[in-house]
Amino acid sequence: MKKIKIIFLTIIFSFGFLNQSYSRTVPESFADLAEKLMPSVVNISTSTTVVTKSNPLPFQFPPGSPFGDMFKEFGDPQERQSAALGSGFIIDEKGIVITNNHVIQDADDIIVRVNGDQEFKAKVLGADPLMDIAVLQLETNEKFIPVAFGDSDKARIGDWVIAIGNPFGLGGTVTAGIISARNRSIGLSRYEDFIQTDASINSGNSGGPLFDMEGNVIGINTAILGRNGSIGIGFSIPSNSAQIVIDQLIEFGETKRGWLGVRIQDVTKEIAEVEKLDKPRGALVASVAENSPSEKAGIKAGDIILEFNGERINQMKELPAIVARTQVGKNVEVKIWRDKQEIIKNVLLGRLETSEDFKVSEKQKTINPTDQIEDLKITVRSLNKDDIKNRNLPNQTTGLVITSIQNNSPLAGSIEVNSIIVEAQKERIKSIDDLKQITKQVLNSNQKTILLAIYNNQNQRRYIGIKLD
């Protein structure tokens, strides 16, 4: 009996010890940490001049009408000021601030508020749309309290984190949660390896820091899932990836990414079986750019890239990020699978920003300008062939891709950014002017409800009725 009691007490003690060891990781309060970090987190407000070319009249005069000259000034481009809010954090006592590129993109003026009451103008030292990062310099000689970057590779699922930012323009706000997942890709930018967190992140938190319990920045808060606010799924750019870009923007004012010169695709189970590869892994080379580093090194279409510069490629999406962060001009070993065996190719890495691939993609951006639909308070661009191919839409599809939705838009909460408007009032949308004219007709009617046919982000075709004010 005495022996049983000793065993029982030992078990109780063991459980108590385990429970105590786990409970030590739960912080009693975030107050001391938040108080220390708040002076380094800033609120950012921007103003942008938006030029619209829409005809404000709900009708058009016939050719030769005497009223045409009388009202012609109403058709002139109209200018208005658009404001936006975001967050950021100071990384140098001289006032270098990190935020998201989309917070300051195309801004005429940038105002940064520190400690809730000090306001400074800021200029852009450099910005990178591909990773959505911008570096600002406060225009002042004052000294500031900086924060340091941590090692995001050491961040584990389940670790406590806190986010500080400017949600909805409310000012310094602290939220807490855990790391929910790692290595997330949600289709927002070319290089994605997001940290997912359930710390509450809302509109206005963009560009703010995600801290670990040591007070180090391990992420830059960038995106949320949820139409009207946080639903516990937020995404942050890992600090280790961000630092490479930030250092380049500070030193050069631009990025210098490695370039391999291949177009790649996933290695499916069927492809792995045909190629006698042990399992689906790596990146299948679909094509090789002419005069690219890959072509010069002898890499061919049909090769499967298994390792790059000593890093194993498990999934196709990993390769672009690994190549991009590798130093331009470096000789790297690339392990490929060809003819059912591994071979090594030595590649002298080029620079993405000077490559023909990059120039073509930048040119394609200029072909698809955005325009405002003032009455719907959205920004759109025309659907192009790449959209149709990438989203697997019918070849004859025409329409408009929504690039931004204002908070006070009648579409907010019903339609998401990147949805495609293909019909309005059962009429096919072929141009931006088509949607503008139909919207004005609806506003001048008694019903004031517009029926839109869209493809949502899951490429599902849906009809949505929207009441216009």
C-alpha positions in Angstrom: 0.0 0.0 0.0 2.8 2.3 0.9 4.5 1.6 -2.4 1.2 2.5 -4.3 1.0 5.8 -2.4 4.6 6.6 -3.4 3.9 5.9 -7.1 0.6 7.9 -6.9 2.4 10.9 -5.4 5.2 10.6 -8.0 2.6 10.8 -10.8 0.8 13.8 -9.2 4.2 15.5 -8.8 5.1 14.8 -12.4 1.8 16.2 -13.8 2.2 19.2 -11.5 5.7 19.8 -12.8 4.7 19.5 -16.4 1.7 21.8 -15.9 4.0 24.3 -14.2 6.6 24.1 -17.0 3.9 24.8 -19.6 2.3 27.6 -17.6 5.5 29.5 -17.4 5.3 30.3 -21.1 2.0 32.1 -20.7 2.6 35.8 -20.1 0.8 37.3 -17.1 0.6 40.7 -18.9 1.8 42.4 -22.1 1.8 45.8 -20.4 5.6 46.2 -19.8 6.5 45.0 -23.3 3.8 47.2 -24.9 5.0 50.2 -23.0 8.5 49.7 -24.1 7.6 49.2 -27.8 4.9 51.8 -28.3 7.3 54.8 -28.9 8.8 53.0 -31.9 5.5 52.3 -33.7 4.2 55.1 -35.9 0.9 56.1 -37.5 1.1 57.0 -41.2 -1.4 59.1 -43.2 -1.1 59.9 -46.9 -2.8 62.0 -49.4 -3.0 61.3 -53.1 -4.4 63.3 -56.0 -6.8 61.1 -58.1 -7.7 62.2 -61.6 -11.0 61.0 -63.0 -12.0 61.2 -66.6 -15.7 60.3 -66.2 -18.5 62.4 -67.6 -20.4 63.6 -64.4 -23.6 64.1 -66.5 -25.9 61.1 -66.6 -26.3 61.6 -70.4 -24.5 62.7 -73.5 -25.4 65.4 -76.0 -25.8 64.3 -79.6 -23.1 65.4 -82.1 -23.6 69.1 -83.1 -25.8 69.9 -80.2 -25.5 73.6 -79.1 -25.4 72.4 -75.5 -22.2 70.4 -76.1 -20.0 73.5 -75.9 -22.0 74.9 -73.0 -21.3 71.9 -70.8 -18.0 70.7 -72.3 -16.1 71.7 -69.1 -18.1 69.0 -67.2 -16.3 66.4 -69.3 -12.8 67.7 -68.3 -10.7 65.5 -66.0 -11.6 66.0 -62.4 -9.1 66.0 -59.5 -9.8 65.0 -55.9 -7.8 64.2 -52.8 -7.8 60.6 -51.5 -6.5 59.9 -48.0 -5.2 56.6 -46.6 -4.0 55.4 -43.2 -1.4 52.8 -42.2 1.2 51.9 -39.7 5.0 51.6 -39.5 7.9 51.2 -37.1 11.3 53.0 -36.6 14.5 50.9 -37.1 17.0 53.7 -36.7 17.4 56.6 -34.3 17.7 58.9 -37.2 14.1 58.3 -38.2 14.1 55.5 -40.7 10.6 54.0 -40.9 9.4 50.7 -42.4 5.9 50.2 -43.7 4.1 48.5 -46.6 4.5 49.8 -50.1 0.7 49.8 -50.6 0.4 52.3 -47.7 2.4 55.0 -49.4 2.1 54.1 -53.1 1.5 57.1 -55.4 1.2 59.4 -52.3 1.7 63.1 -52.8 2.3 63.8 -49.1 3.3 61.4 -46.2 2.8 62.4 -42.6 4.1 60.2 -39.8 2.9 60.6 -36.3 5.2 59.4 -33.4 4.1 59.0 -29.8 0.6 60.0 -30.8 1.3 63.8 -30.9 4.5 64.5 -32.9 4.0 64.8 -36.6 6.7 64.7 -39.3 6.8 64.8 -43.0 8.5 61.8 -44.6 10.1 61.0 -47.9 10.5 57.6 -49.6 14.0 56.2 -49.6 12.9 53.1 -51.6 9.9 50.9 -52.2 9.4 47.3 -53.4 6.0 46.5 -54.8 6.9 42.8 -55.3 7.3 42.2 -51.5 5.1 45.2 -50.5 7.8 47.0 -48.5 8.7 50.7 -48.3 11.4 52.5 -46.4 10.7 56.1 -45.3 13.0 58.8 -43.8 11.5 61.3 -41.4 12.4 64.9 -42.4 13.8 66.0 -39.0 17.0 66.0 -37.0 15.4 64.6 -33.9 16.4 61.2 -32.4 14.0 58.4 -32.1 13.7 55.1 -30.2 14.3 52.2 -32.7 13.3 48.6 -32.5 15.4 45.6 -33.7 14.6 42.8 -36.0 14.4 39.2 -34.6 15.1 35.9 -36.3 11.8 35.0 -38.0 13.1 31.5 -38.8 13.1 30.7 -35.1 9.4 31.7 -34.7 7.3 28.6 -34.1 3.6 27.8 -34.5 2.0 28.5 -31.1 4.5 31.2 -30.0 3.0 34.3 -28.4 3.2 37.5 -30.5 1.8 41.1 -30.2 0.9 43.5 -33.0 0.9 47.2 -32.6 -0.6 49.6 -35.2 -3.2 52.1 -36.3 -6.4 50.2 -37.0 -9.2 52.4 -38.5 -7.1 55.5 -37.6 -7.6 55.0 -33.9 -3.9 55.3 -33.1 -1.5 53.1 -31.2 -3.4 49.8 -30.5 -2.0 46.6 -29.1 -3.4 43.2 -29.9 -2.0 39.8 -28.9 -2.2 36.3 -30.2 -0.1 33.4 -31.4 1.6 32.3 -34.6 -1.1 30.2 -36.3 0.9 28.9 -39.3 4.1 29.5 -41.3 5.0 29.6 -44.9 1.5 30.8 -46.1 0.9 31.9 -49.7 -2.3 33.8 -50.4 -1.7 35.2 -53.9 -1.1 38.8 -53.1 2.4 39.3 -54.3 5.2 37.5 -56.2 7.2 36.6 -53.1 5.1 35.2 -50.3 6.1 33.3 -47.2 3.7 34.8 -44.7 3.6 34.2 -41.0 -0.1 33.7 -40.1 -1.3 35.0 -36.8 -4.6 35.3 -34.9 -3.5 38.6 -33.2 -6.2 41.0 -34.3 -5.1 42.9 -37.5 -7.5 45.3 -39.2 -7.5 48.0 -41.9 -4.9 50.6 -40.9 -2.6 47.9 -39.3 -0.8 47.5 -42.7 2.9 48.1 -42.3 2.9 47.7 -38.5 5.2 45.3 -36.7 4.6 41.9 -35.3 6.7 41.4 -32.2 7.9 38.3 -30.3 8.1 38.2 -26.6 11.6 39.6 -26.6 10.3 42.8 -28.2 12.0 42.0 -31.6 10.2 42.5 -34.9 9.6 39.1 -36.5 7.1 40.3 -39.1 5.5 43.2 -41.0 1.7 43.0 -40.8 0.4 43.1 -44.4 -2.9 41.4 -45.1 -6.0 40.0 -43.5 -8.8 37.6 -44.5 -12.2 39.0 -43.9 -14.2 41.6 -45.7 -15.1 43.9 -42.8 -12.3 43.4 -40.3 -10.2 40.8 -38.5 -11.5 37.3 -38.2 -8.4 36.0 -36.6 -6.5 35.3 -39.8 -3.8 37.9 -40.4 -0.5 37.7 -42.4 2.9 39.2 -41.8 6.0 39.3 -44.0 8.8 37.4 -42.1 11.6 39.7 -40.9 14.4 37.6 -42.3 13.0 38.0 -45.9 12.1 41.6 -45.3 15.5 42.6 -44.0 17.3 41.7 -47.3 14.9 44.0 -49.2 15.1 46.7 -46.6 18.9 46.7 -46.6 19.0 47.0 -50.4 16.4 49.8 -50.4 18.4 51.8 -47.9 21.7 51.3 -49.6 20.7 51.5 -53.3 17.1 52.9 -53.3 16.0 49.8 -55.3 16.2 46.0 -55.1 18.8 43.7 -56.6 17.2 40.3 -56.8 18.8 37.2 -58.2 17.5 35.9 -61.6 17.6 32.4 -63.0 15.6 32.9 -66.1 13.2 29.9 -66.0 9.4 29.6 -66.0 8.4 26.8 -63.6 5.4 24.7 -62.6 4.4 22.2 -60.0 5.7 18.7 -60.1 2.5 16.6 -59.9 2.2 13.0 -58.8 1.8 12.0 -62.4 4.9 13.9 -63.5 6.9 12.4 -60.7 5.8 8.9 -61.8 6.7 9.4 -65.4 10.1 10.9 -64.5 10.8 8.1 -62.0 11.2 10.7 -59.2 10.8 9.2 -55.7 7.9 11.7 -54.9 6.4 15.0 -56.2 9.0 17.6 -55.3 11.1 20.3 -56.8 10.2 22.8 -59.6 9.6 21.6 -63.2 11.2 23.9 -65.8 8.5 24.7 -68.3 10.7 27.1 -70.4 14.0 28.8 -70.4 14.5 32.5 -71.3 16.8 33.2 -74.2 20.3 34.4 -73.1 19.4 33.8 -69.4 21.7 32.5 -66.8 19.9 29.1 -67.0 20.3 28.8 -70.7 24.0 29.7 -70.5 24.4 27.0 -67.8 22.7 24.3 -69.8 19.4 24.0 -68.0 16.6 22.8 -70.3 12.9 22.7 -70.4 11.7 19.5 -68.8 14.4 19.5 -66.1 13.3 19.4 -62.5 15.2 21.7 -60.1 15.7 19.8 -56.8 18.2 22.1 -55.0 19.4 25.6 -55.5 22.5 26.9 -53.8 22.3 24.0 -51.3 18.7 24.6 -50.4 16.2 21.8 -51.1 13.2 22.7 -53.2 10.2 20.8 -51.8 7.5 22.9 -53.6 7.7 24.9 -56.8 6.7 28.2 -55.0 9.9 28.0 -52.8 12.3 28.5 -55.7 11.5 32.1 -56.7 11.9 33.4 -53.2 15.2 31.5 -52.7 16.6 32.7 -56.0 15.5 36.3 -55.3 17.3 36.6 -52.0 20.6 35.2 -53.5 23.3 37.7 -54.3 23.4 38.9 -57.9 26.6 37.7 -59.7 27.1 34.7 -57.4 28.0 31.3 -58.8 25.5 28.7 -57.5 25.1 25.0 -57.8 21.7 23.9 -59.1 20.8 20.2 -58.7 18.4 19.0 -61.4 16.7 15.8 -62.3 17.1 14.8 -65.9 16.7 11.5 -67.6 16.0 9.8 -64.3 19.2 10.9 -62.6 20.6 13.9 -60.6 23.1 16.2 -62.3 24.7 19.5 -61.2 24.7 22.7 -63.2 26.7 25.8 -62.2 24.8 29.0 -62.8 26.2 32.6 -62.7 23.1 34.4 -61.3 21.8 37.5 -63.1 19.7 40.4 -61.8 15.9 40.3 -62.1 15.4 44.0 -62.4 17.5 44.2 -65.6 16.2 41.1 -67.2 13.9 41.0 -70.2 11.4 39.0 -68.1 11.1 41.8 -65.6 10.9 44.5 -68.4 8.0 42.6 -70.1 6.1 42.3 -66.8 6.5 46.0 -66.1 5.4 46.8 -69.6 2.3 44.7 -69.1 1.4 46.7 -66.0 1.4 49.9 -68.0 -0.9 48.4 -70.6 -3.6 47.9 -67.9 -4.1 51.3 -66.2 -6.6 51.6 -63.4 -9.5 54.0 -63.2 -12.0 55.1 -60.6 -15.7 54.3 -60.7 -16.6 57.2 -58.5 -20.3 56.2 -58.0 -19.2 52.8 -56.8 -16.1 54.0 -54.9 -13.9 51.3 -56.5 -10.8 51.2 -58.7 -10.8 48.8 -61.6 -8.7 47.8 -64.6 -9.5 45.9 -67.8 -9.4 42.2 -67.8 -6.4 40.9 -69.9 -5.4 37.6 -71.6 -3.1 36.7 -68.7 -6.0 37.1 -66.2 -8.1 34.8 -68.4 -5.3 32.2 -68.6 -4.2 32.3 -65.0 -7.8 32.2 -63.6 -8.9 29.6 -66.2 -11.8 31.7 -67.5 -13.7 31.2 -70.8 -11.6 32.6 -73.6 -14.2 35.2 -74.7 -14.6 36.6 -71.2 -14.6 40.4 -70.9 -14.8 42.6 -67.8 -13.1 44.6 -65.1 -10.8 43.5 -62.3 -11.5 45.3 -59.0 -8.1 46.6 -57.7 -9.4 48.5 -54.6 -12.6 49.1 -52.7 -13.1 52.1 -50.5 -14.5 51.5 -47.0 -17.6 53.6 -47.8 -18.2 51.8 -51.1 -21.7 50.2 -51.6 -19.8 47.1 -52.7 -17.8 46.8 -49.4 -18.7 43.6 -47.6 -20.3 42.1 -50.7 -17.5 41.9 -53.2 -13.7 41.3 -52.7 -10.7 42.9 -54.3 -9.6 40.9 -57.4 -13.2 39.9 -58.2 -14.1 40.4 -61.9 -17.2 42.3 -63.0 -18.4 40.7 -66.2 -22.0 42.0 -66.4 -24.1 44.9 -65.0 -27.9 44.9 -65.4 -27.5 41.8 -67.5 -25.3 43.8 -70.0 -21.9 42.5 -70.9 -19.0 44.8 -69.6 -16.4 45.4 -72.2 -14.8 48.6 -70.9 -14.6 50.9 -67.9 -17.0 53.4 -69.6 -19.6 50.6 -69.9 -19.8 50.2 -66.2 -19.7 54.0 -65.5 -22.6 54.6 -67.8 -24.7 51.7 -66.5 -24.1 52.8 -62.9 -25.2 56.4 -63.7 -28.4 55.0 -65.4 -29.2 53.1 -62.2 -28.6 56.1 -60.0 -31.0 58.1 -62.1 -33.7 55.4 -61.9 -36.2 54.9 -59.2 -35.0 51.5 -58.2 -31.3 52.4 -57.6 -30.3 48.7 -57.4 -27.5 47.4 -59.7 -27.3 43.7 -60.6 -23.7 42.6 -61.1 -22.4 39.3 -62.5 -18.9 38.6 -61.1 -16.2 36.0 -60.9 -15.1 35.9 -57.2 -11.7 35.0 -55.9 -12.5 31.3 -56.2 -13.4 31.9 -59.9 -17.0 31.1 -59.2 -19.6 33.1 -61.3 -22.2 34.8 -59.1 -24.9 37.4 -59.4 -25.0 40.1 -56.7 -27.6 42.9 -56.2 -26.2 46.1 -54.7 -28.3 49.0 -53.5 -26.8 52.4 -54.5 -27.3 55.6 -52.5 
